[in-house]
Amino acid sequence: MKATVYKSTGSWYVVKSDPDSNREKVTYNARIKGKFKIEGIASTNPVAVGDHVEIEMENEDEASVVINKIIDRKNYITRQSPHNKHQHHIVASNLDQSLLFATLKDPKTSQGFIDRFLITSEAYHIPSIIVFNKIDLYRKKEEEKFEEVKNIYEAIGYKVMAMSIEKNMGVEEVKDLLKEKVTLLSGHSGVGKSSFINIIFPELKLKTQDVSGWSGKGLHTTTFAEMFDLPSGGKIIDTPGLREFALMDISKQELSHYFPEMRALINDCRFNNCMHINEPGCAVKDAVNSGGIATDRYESYLTILDTIQEKTW
């Protein structure tokens, strides 16, 4: 029987059987066969939320099932494992798009965090939308910053939305983006993911917490990734709030390929292996100097490039 993984706790999973002509969706607790953990799967979690799997009944009462096969993924998105920097953790799979929730204050989302998330989405071919929440807190400085950021990202092809869950501004427009799609919701803790989900599913009453006063960073509220069926069709996947988003399996040489504005110019550089730092005849550097590429994005590229450690094995 085929099913979809809706929740992962690391050792147990919640799956829903795919409906057919004979039966509706049925929810099961599931476990995996031990061999899944050693069959060349390099991630810390061999099964991820969003995976399509094949299951078999474990006992007669049908209370639990065993996952015996993972069906090939359309795509997936990973991050560095929070427990082992040399391994990656699959955040979710089989996605149509991702929504990155960001805020300009309480807490402030850094451009580096946004860019790292977008780079990973580009690498795994997942369209991304940036949603800035808490616009009701904006004063003139934040309003100007938002317009600046919006212009930077929209110029290179990303959709940027503004929303205030507190004042119910722009919420319906963001909800409309979700229809008939499988959407990953991500971002720092404290940016409003859980509050947004509570608007869609008030019966869930997901925990929400204020931003930590001493650190200015959000407090974690979601422990495990979990998928929910939308009333309007489609699904959303809620993820634990991320403090950092470290890149995995992206080399220095290929980093620029995941900046759309750089990717468009790479073939115009004089050297095939141009790193766009100080090489002569660099089309990317020329575009930065002429204003064709935003300085903030280029500086973000250099910062991220400096953090990538090449494998020595």
N, C-alpha and C positions, 0 to 999 in steps of 0.2 A: 504494500500500500504506500502511496506517495503522501508526503506531508511537508509542511513548512515550519521552520524553527522560529518561534515567537519570543523565547526568552532563554538566556544562558546564564547559569550561575557558576559555571566552571566545571561542575561535576554532573549536574542534572540539567535537563532541558525541558522546556514546555513546547510541544509541537501541536499543530492543528492539521488534521488529515485534509487532503484536498477533496472538495465535494465532488460527487459523481451523481449519476442518475438514480442510484439506489440509496444514498445516504447524504446527510448534511455534514458540515464540518464537525469533527469531534476533537476535543482537546485531551491530550495525554501528557503525562510525565514520561520522560524518555531518558535513557542512558545510552552511552556508546559502548561498542565492543572495544576491549582494551587494545586490540591491534591497530585501531585508528590512530593511536598516539605515536606509533612507531613506523608508519608507512610513508616516510619521507615528507611529512607535513611539517614545515619549518616553523609554524606559528605556535604560540603558547596555547591557543585554543583551536583544536582541529575542526570543531563545528561552531559556526557563527550564526547570529540572528540574521534571518533572511535566507539562509540556506534551504534549498529544496532537497529533501532526503527521502530515502525509502525506509520504511519501518516494518517491524513484525511484532506480533503480540508476544509478550513475555510469559503471560499466564492466562488462565481461563477467564478471570474476571475482567480482563481488558483494562485494568487500572493503570498499567504501565506498559511501555513498549521499548524495543531496542532499535536503535538506529544502525542499520547495517550497510548503508551506502549514502555517500554525498553525491548528488547529481552535479555535473559540471556547472560552475558558477559563470554567470554572464559577466560579472565584475565583482570587485570587492574593494574595500578601503582599509588600510592598515595604519597602525601607528607603532612607535617603539613600545615594547612591553614595559609597563611600569615596574616590573620586578626584575627584568633582565634586559639591559640595553643592547645586547647582541641578538635578541630575538624580537620578532614582530608579533603584534596582537591584531587579529582581524576584528575590526570594529563592527562591520556589517557587510552583507553581500547582496547581490542581485538588486542593485539600486537604480532608480531612474534619475534621481537628483539628490543633492544635499542642500540643506539650509544651514548656513552658519550664522548663529545668533551672536551679535556683537553689541557692545555698548561703549560710548565715549566717556562715561563716568559711572561710578558706583556699580560695578568695577569698570576700570578702563581696559578695553581690549587693545593690545598692542598691534601695530601693523605687522610686526614679525609673525605673530600668531596667525593673523588672517592669511598672510602670504604662505606660511607653511601649510596651512590647511588647503589652500587653493592649489598649491604645488602638488600635494598628494592627490587631490581630486583630479587634477590634470593627468597625473601619471597613471591613474586607474580609470580614466575616461568617464568620469562622473560629473555632469554639469552641476555647477555650484551657484547658489544665490546667497547674497549677504543681506541679512536682516538686522538693521540697527534698532534695538529696543530702547525704551526709556527716553524718547524724544521730548517727553513732557518736562524733563529736567534741564533741557538745553537753555542756556543763555546765549548772548550774542557770540561769544567765543566758540561754543560748541556748535552753534548753527553754521558758522563760517567753516569750521573744521569738517562738519558733515558734508557740506557742499563740495569742499575740496576733495575729500575722500571719495564721494559719490562720483565726481567727475573723473577721477583717476581710474576707478574700476570699471565704470561704464564705457570709458573710451577704449578699453581693451576687451570688451565683450561680456562683462559680468552684469547681471541684474542686481541692483541695489535697492532695498526697500527700507522705509522708515515706519516705525510702529511704536505705540505706547499701549502696553497692556493695561496699565493703571488707568489711563483715560479713554481706553477703547478707541484708539486712533490707528487706523491702518490695519487693524486686526483681520477684518473680513477680506481685504486684498491679499494678505498673506495666506489665509485659509484657502482662498481660491486657487492658489498655486499648487495645492496638494491633491486636487481632485484626480482620481484615476491614476495616481502615480505612487511608487514606493519611494518615500522620502526619508533621508537620514537627517535628524535634528542634532546639531552639535554646537559646542561653544563652551566658554568658561562656566563654572558654577556661578550662579547669581545673575545671569544675563536674561533670565526669564523663560527658559525652555519649559520647566515644569508648570509655570503659571499659564503659558500658552496652551499646553496640553490640557490643563484643567478647564480652560474655556471650551475646548472641543469635547472633553469627557469629564464633566463636573462630578460624575459618580466615582471617578477614580480617586479624587481628593489627594493627589500626589503632594508629598511634602515640599514646601518651599521655605527657604531660609533667607534672611537678610545677609547682606555683605558683611564679612568679618571686619569690624571696626579697626582693629590694630594693623591688619595687613592690607586692607582695601580690596581683598580678593573674595570671591564668592565661596560659600561653604558647600561642600558636596551634599547633594540630596538624593540623586539616583545612584544606586550601587551597581546595578547590572543593566546591560542593554536589553531593551524590550520593545516588541513591535505591537502596534494596535491597529485594528481595522477601522477605517474611517466610515462614518455614516454615509458620506457622499460618494463612497467608492475610493479605493486606494488604501495605502497603509503608511503609517509613520513609525519610525524607529527612534526611540528616545535613548540617549547614551549618557553615561556618567559625565559630569562636568569635568572638563580637562583643564589642568593648570598649564601644561605645556603640550606641544605637539611636535615631537621629534620625528624627523624624516627617517625612513628606512629604505635601503636598497636603491638609493639615488646617488649616482656618482657625481663628482665635480664636473666632469665633462658633459654630462647630460642635463645638469640643473637648468641651464638657460632654455632648454627645450620646453620646460614647463612654465615659462613666463610667456604668454601668448604674444606680447609685443616684441619680445626678443626672438622668439621662434620665427617670426615673419621676416627677420633680417639676417638670420644666421648664414644663409647661402651667399649673402653679399659681403661677408667678411673676407679679407685677403687670404687668411689661413683657415684650413678646414678644422684645425684643433684650437681655434681662437677661444680664449677664456673670457674675453671682453674686459680685461683689466687694464693693460697698458700696451697691448700689441698694436703695431702699425696697421692701418687699413681696416680698422674695426668698425663695422657698420653700426653696431650697437652703441659704442661710445659716441660716434658721430650723432646718432639719434638723441642720446642723452644731452649732448652739448647744444643741439639745435632745438630742444624742447619736445621732440617727438616721443621720447620715453620719459616718464615722470622721474625726477631725481630721487624721490622717496622710494620708488620701486627698485631703482638701480642700486641704491644704498642697501636696501633690504636683500637684494641678490648677493651683494658683496659680503654682507654679514652672514647670511646663510651658507654661502660658499666656504667661508672661513671655518664654519663649524662642522663641515662634512669630513669625516675621517675615512680615508680610503682603506679598503681591506688589504691586508698584507698576505693573505693566504688564498 
